[in-house]
Amino acid sequence: MTPRDPIAPRKFLRALFDAALAAADPQRAVAAALPTPVSGRTVVVGAGKAAAAMARAFETLWPGPVGGLVVTRHGHAVPCERIEVIEASHPVPNAAGQRAAARILDLARGLGPDDQLVFLVSGGGSALLALPAPGLTLADKQAVTRALLRSGATIGEINTVRKHLSAIKGGRLAAAAARGEMGARVVTLAISDVPGDDPAVIASGPTVPDPTSFADARAVLAKYRIAEPQAVIAHLAAAKDETPKPGEPAFAHSHFTLIASPQRALGAAADAATAQGVAPIVLSDRIEGEARDIGLMHAAIALQLRAGRFRVGAGAVALPAVLLSGGETTVTVRGQGRGGRNSEFLLALAAALDGAEGIAAIACDTDGIDGTEDNAGAMLLPDSIARAAGGGISIKAALAKNDAYGFFHAIGDLVVTGPTLTNVNDFRAILVLPRPGG
């Protein structure tokens, strides 16, 4: 493939990220999946980083009366006229999220057979919808959440534990609305941020059956050697009141629709690359593992592609090409630096590429916040390590301290978007250009 114009790596990579975000726009996604009106009330509830934007889209498009409540992360609220929006803490839950979850559960319980509950869910909903199970406190959930986030556990493992410490997750919201055969219709519109788009993992699946068990939750804590707080350990050991399972009556009138996903975002980025004469290679939308290990793996693929040895079918992929991937990596925190999983991925990628000519990359969280910092992610260029070294910054030291934020901030290569009001997980693109004259 021959590019139409010379490729400016920074501009090209940012355009691909923007295309991925556009594909996950809540207004567009909700418009394509409005449920059928019912004879009774339509009540909207929701949780997640995109929940407020989804709520605004819904109330703008809905033809009849509507009300309700959604909870979103601080800084992710948008004004709504008929649906109340509450901001709460993420990724560690707080009292605002607990109060919102209790009110959402009460709204579900108050519906009848002529009504419908519309649940707008997106990434981050599990932390935001924080209602401890009986016998547990918010402090208990905060402590175990912090331990899991530092352990390197996957999002599926974290949410397995969360579901078994909750009064609303793991299908319990649908069960509250169902009330046997006398309850309301439940319609879930979901923007996925999890590898594989498993409905039971997205925000810990408040309206879908839970295939996991108390034993699974205990196994996660044992795997990562988490033995505190004692109230959590005792609750999981007692294993009372298991989450609703597939086939139970609670889900007889529950419908789930995926309206945006990591794969669709990667597809949009691939189309944008093709339009610029660059061959897209979509590796996967469900890559998990330690961010620095995934960085090493991507570096190996990029170097293989650069050497003309990456084959699809019978022939090698012609350059320029771009490697695209998504998923949710993890970071086992060992140092005292700042950074999120996307910038840590790029730091490991940079170290492995060691300034390889013609390779540039971007890695960002599609919600606009990488970890707990103010950046979505960062950009890597062939001269990034050299520029950092010129300022006395060692990439090895940055990796040892988990200080990816400091590294990319120092060379001016952070990507800052602010809250994007959507979330389809991590976005990674690695551009590989042909050798000059090649």
Beta strands, then each sheet from edge to edge (+ up, - down):
strand 1: 42-47
strand 2: 67-73
strand 3: 83-88
strand 4: 116-121
strand 5: 185-191
strand 6: 254-260
strand 7: 279-290
strand 8: 311-312
strand 9: 315-316
strand 10: 321-330
strand 11: 359-365
strand 12: 377-380
strand 13: 414-415
strand 14: 426-432
sheet 1: 3+ 2+ 1+ 4+ 5+ 6+
sheet 2: 7+ 10+ 14- 11+ 12- 13+
sheet 3: 8+ 9-
end
